[in-house]
Amino acid sequence: MGLGLRKLPDHFEEKYGYRPLLAESFSDPKLHEGTIYKAGNWTPLGFSKGFKRHKIEFYVDEESPKKYWV
């Protein structure tokens, strides 16, 4: 995961013409503690509100907040 994150800015710039300033990801604390994010030096910023994107309803409340990492 760390190697992919280090290569991301170069690949992104090659495809879109500019470098990203930030990467974000979410993890489900009910399934795991986010150890891979901790090992990759990601910073936890808190939790989402627990909604997921849905085609018809736009957002559906799953009542399952995810941990937000940058």
N, C-alpha and C positions, 0 to 999 in steps of 0.2 A: 504494500500500500504506500509506503514511504517513497519508493522508487517511482511509482506511477505519479504521485503528487509532485515530485521534483521535475518530472518530464512534462507535466501538464502545461506549464506556461509556454514552453517552446512549441509544442504541438498545437496549442490553441492559437498562438500568434501566427503560425504557418498557415492555418486554415482560415482564421478570421481577421488577421491583420493587426491585432493588438493583444497585449498580455493581460491576463486577469490579475486583479489585485488580491483576490480572496477566493478561497474554496470553502464550500459548506457541505455538511452532511448531517444525517440524522441517524440515531440508533434507538432501538426499542429496549428500554431498561428492564422490561419484563422477560426478555430473551437473553440478554447479556449485559455486562457492565461497561462495555466500550473499551476493553483492554487494548484492542488494536489501535484505537484512536489515541489512547494515552501513550502507547509505545511510539506512535508516529508524531508525537508532540503537538497534537491537535488541542485546541482550547475549548472546554465546554462553556457555553454561554447561558445555559438554562434549558427550559423545556418548551416545546410547542404547546398549542392549546388543545391538541388531540383531534384535530379535524383532518380528513383526507380529501383529496380532490376526486370528484365524481362527475362523469359526463353529463348526466341528466340533472342531478340535484346541485351541481357545481361544487359544494362542500358538504360533507357528511360528518357529523360528530361521532367519532368512534370511541370517545372517552378514554383514549389511550395516548397520553402525551409522550412524545419522543424527545430524547435528549438531543440538543442542538450543538453541533461542533463546527468550529472554524479553524 
